[in-house]
């Protein structure tokens, strides 16, 4: 039975009514007919997606109750997982010095992270509670994960960066080179066979 904490966090009465009217309640809202299972634990599948990401969108809540969205990026693996604490963490790099996200987290620690793997057309939503950690190493945001959900891939437009295309091209070149070697060897074998037959 799947953990239903995500459902309890995001589905309100109106969403549930719309699900009933559209036939999707059994797949989604029905999970709320039992008590909240509590926070979900990230599995290897989620961790692979998160720790390989080089970008994500971060949402926090302003003191006036408005959603605030930021784009975060870094080298692949810039979002790290601490197995000892079960928390995610990423370095908070200097920006435009508005400090909106940091201020929001000081007032309301709820946040959401949205990861997209464009080549594979998959996306992952992560809900959590964040806190700002400042030490000698710099400033970071640490997240205690509450829930996550894998999204439908239907509307994702595939995008491919240079590194991905280079890796893909190298893989195809390797296969092509191996096939060329096989065909060259086969041609030489056939030539030798023809020469043998002609010599008779």
Rosetta blueprint (number, residue, H / E / L):
1 X L
2 X L
3 X L
4 X L
5 X H
6 X H
7 X H
8 X H
9 X H
10 X H
11 X L
12 X L
13 X H
14 X H
15 X H
16 X H
17 X H
18 X H
19 X H
20 X H
21 X H
22 X H
23 X L
24 X L
25 X L
26 X L
27 X L
28 X L
29 X H
30 X H
31 X H
32 X H
33 X H
34 X L
35 X L
36 X L
37 X L
38 X L
39 X L
40 X L
41 X L
42 X L
43 X L
44 X H
45 X H
46 X H
47 X H
48 X H
49 X H
50 X H
51 X H
52 X H
53 X L
54 X L
55 X E
56 X E
57 X E
58 X E
59 X E
60 X E
61 X E
62 X L
63 X L
64 X L
65 X L
66 X L
67 X E
68 X E
69 X E
70 X E
71 X E
72 X E
73 X E
74 X L
75 X L
76 X L
77 X L
78 X L
79 X L
80 X E
81 X E
82 X E
83 X L
84 X L
85 X L
86 X L
87 X E
88 X E
89 X E
90 X E
91 X E
92 X L
93 X L
94 X L
95 X L
96 X L
97 X L
98 X L
99 X L
100 X H
101 X H
102 X H
103 X H
104 X H
105 X H
106 X H
107 X H
108 X L
109 X L
110 X E
111 X E
112 X E
113 X E
114 X E
115 X E
116 X E
117 X E
118 X L
119 X L
120 X L
121 X L
122 X E
123 X E
124 X E
125 X E
126 X E
127 X E
128 X E
129 X E
130 X E
131 X E
132 X E
133 X E
134 X E
135 X E
136 X L
137 X L
138 X E
139 X E
140 X E
141 X E
142 X E
143 X E
144 X E
145 X E
146 X E
147 X E
148 X E
149 X E
150 X E
151 X L
152 X L
153 X L
154 X L
155 X L
156 X L
157 X L
158 X L
159 X L
160 X L
161 X L
162 X H
163 X H
164 X H
165 X H
166 X H
167 X H
168 X H
169 X H
170 X H
171 X H
172 X H
173 X H
174 X H
175 X H
176 X H
177 X H
178 X H
179 X H
180 X H
181 X H
182 X H
183 X H
184 X H
185 X H
186 X H
187 X H
188 X H
189 X H
190 X H
191 X H
192 X H
193 X H
194 X H
195 X H
196 X H
197 X H
198 X H
199 X L
200 X L
